[in-house]
Amino acid sequence: MTTANASQQDRRFRVMTLEEVSKYLRLAKSTVYRMANKGRIPVSKIGRRWRFRKDVIDAWLSEQEKM
């Protein structure tokens, strides 16, 4: 794998925090937290922390645009 390909994969599978996702989606942190808590946005909980995979958020966002 070339360095460029590795870099692209790193970005695609990037794990984001609640704060990063709120900035990315331009939503309040409380809104993202509420959506995650209700299962309305894809999220994983690692320990006591919410974590969001950027590639999964991007796919979810594309699906939301189709609605």
Buried (B, 14 or more C-beta within 10 A) or exposed (E): EEEEEEEEEEEEEEEBEBEBBBEBBEBEEEEBBEBBEEEEBEBEEEEEEBBBBBBBBEEBEEEEEEE
